């Protein structure tokens, strides 16, 4: 791996770490936790709907 790629990857990781630290400090901590938990529950619901839809489709194929 070239040195420039290593530097770019390092800067990306450092930037992500700084962003996470900023989001999880002070008043933003509660808002960030609420946002992440809401999005996680939305994703879970979407996956459940998708799974239920795929199970229904597979049942139709066997009839």
FENNOR-V205483 format. One line per field, one symbol per residue. ss: DSSP state (~ for helix, > for strand, _ for the rest). psi: psi as a letter, one per 40 degrees, with the letter a starting at -180 (. if undefined). Layout:
# FENNOR-V205483
ss=???
psi=???
This chain:
# FENNOR-V205483
ss=__~~~~~~~~~~~~~~~~~~~~~____~~~~~~~~~~~~~~~~~~~~~~~~~~~~~~~~~~~_
psi=hidddddddddddddddddddddfiadeddddddddddddddddddddddddddddddddde.
